[in-house]
C-alpha cells in the first residue's frame, strides 16, 4: 500500500455526484415499489450503497499497481467462477447468472468481471513498449477479453457481455490502433454478426427486432418499450410527482426499479428531472476523464478511461432502450437501478479511479 497526503486529496466532487445519483435512485426505487412485493428494495439499495462506500474506501487505499500485479490470478478466478455459475448458478427467468448468498441475497459474478476486464486491458496495454498496436497484440487481447464474454453470453446474458467491448475498444484506441486494424475489425464484425444471429435465443432475437417497431406486437415483445415510451411522455415538463406516476404505480411499466428506472423517474419528475440526472452523469464522466488526464502513468490512464467507457456505454444503451432507440438488453442504469452487484461494482470502480488520483502525488 502507498500512503497519501490526506483525505482532502480524494475526489470529493466525484463522490458527491455519485451519491447524488444514488439518492435519486433510492427515492425512485421507493416510489416504484410502493405496495408491491419489492417494497423493501429501497432500504436494501441503501445498504448496498453503504457497503459500496466501504469497498470504495478499501480499494482506494490499495495502490492500483499492486492490484495490477495480481491480474493473472484475478482473471483466472473470474473464468473459473463464470464456469461454476454456468453449471450450478441460480436460474432466474431462464438464465444462470447468480450465486445465492445467505440472507436471500444473490451475487452476479459477471458484474465484477467488468473490473477484471478494466484491469486486464490496463495491464496488458501499459506493458507494451510501442505507441502502435501490433496485430499479435490485438489478437491476444481480443481473445483474453473474448473468453469471459463468451461465458457470460452462454448464461445467457447478452447485455452484460457487451459491456466488456467498450473497455476493450477504448483501450485499443488510446494505445494506438492503426486504421488498417480498425477497418479489419469492422469487416470481421460485419461477417460474424450474421452468423452470431443463429446463436441467440429466441427471446433475444425478438428483442433485437421489435425495438424498431414495438407497435407490431404491443402486448408481447414490444410491451416493455411501448409502456416505457408512454411513461416518459406522460411525465411532461415537471412530472406527476413522487408515487403519482400512473404507468409506474398501476404496474403497466415493467421492472420500474431496475432496467426501466429512468422511465419511471421521467414520469414522476418530468423532462427537468431527467436533465438533472443526465447532467449529474455527465459531471461524473468528466471527473473520471479529468483523473485520467492527471494519472501518473499509462496504466492509471487506462483504468480511468476504461471506467469512463463502461459508464458511458451503460448510459447510452439504457437511455436509448427507454425511448426505443436501442434494443432491450437488460443493461441497468449505473448507481441508480436496483441491484447489489451493479452498485458494488460501480463503487469499486470509483475506488480504482480514486486510487489512481491519489498516486499522482507519489514520486
C-alpha positions, 0 to 999 in steps of 0.5 A, a space after each residue: 500500500 502507498 500512503 497519501 497526503 490526506 483525505 482532502 486529496 480524494 475526489 470529493 466532487 466525484 463522490 458527491 455526484 455519485 451519491 447524488 445519483 444514488 439518492 435519486 435512485 433510492 427515492 425512485 426505487 421507493 416510489 416504484 415499489 410502493 405496495 408491491 412485493 419489492 417494497 423493501 428494495 429501497 432500504 436494501 439499495 441503501 445498504 448496498 450503497 453503504 457497503 459500496 462506500 466501504 469497498 470504495 474506501 478499501 480499494 482506494 487505499 490499495 495502490 492500483 499497481 499492486 492490484 495490477 500485479 495480481 491480474 493473472 490470478 484475478 482473471 483466472 478466478 473470474 473464468 473459473 467462477 463464470 464456469 461454476 455459475 454456468 453449471 450450478 448458478 441460480 436460474 432466474 427467468 431462464 438464465 444462470 447468472 447468480 450465486 445465492 448468498 445467505 440472507 436471500 441475497 444473490 451475487 452476479 459474478 459477471 458484474 465484477 468481471 467488468 473490473 477484471 476486464 478494466 484491469 486486464 486491458 490496463 495491464 496488458 496495454 501499459 506493458 507494451 513498449 510501442 505507441 502502435 498496436 501490433 496485430 499479435 497484440 490485438 489478437 491476444 487481447 481480443 481473445 483474453 477479453 473474448 473468453 469471459 464474454 463468451 461465458 457470460 453470453 452462454 448464461 445467457 446474458 447478452 447485455 452484460 457481455 457487451 459491456 466488456 467491448 467498450 473497455 476493450 475498444 477504448 483501450 485499443 484506441 488510446 494505445 494506438 490502433 492503426 486504421 488498417 486494424 480498425 477497418 479489419 475489425 469492422 469487416 470481421 464484425 460485419 461477417 460474424 454478426 450474421 452468423 452470431 444471429 443463429 446463436 441467440 435465443 429466441 427471446 433475444 432475437 425478438 428483442 433485437 427486432 421489435 425495438 424498431 417497431 414495438 407497435 407490431 406486437 404491443 402486448 408481447 415483445 414490444 410491451 416493455 418499450 411501448 409502456 416505457 415510451 408512454 411513461 416518459 411522455 406522460 411525465 411532461 415538463 415537471 412530472 406527476 410527482 413522487 408515487 403519482 406516476 400512473 404507468 409506474 404505480 398501476 404496474 403497466 411499466 415493467 421492472 420500474 426499479 431496475 432496467 426501466 428506472 429512468 422511465 419511471 423517474 421521467 414520469 414522476 419528475 418530468 423532462 427537468 428531472 431527467 436533465 438533472 440526472 443526465 447532467 449529474 452523469 455527465 459531471 461524473 464522466 468528466 471527473 473520471 476523464 479529468 483523473 485520467 488526464 492527471 494519472 501518473 502513468 499509462 496504466 492509471 490512464 487506462 483504468 480511468 478511461 476504461 471506467 469512463 467507457 463502461 459508464 458511458 456505454 451503460 448510459 447510452 444503451 439504457 437511455 436509448 432502450 427507454 425511448 426505443 432507440 436501442 434494443 432491450 438488453 437488460 443493461 441497468 442504469 449505473 448507481 441508480 437501478 436496483 441491484 447489489 452487484 451493479 452498485 458494488 461494482 460501480 463503487 469499486 470502480 470509483 475506488 480504482 479511479 480514486 486510487 489512481 488520483 491519489 498516486 499522482 502525488 507519489 514520486 
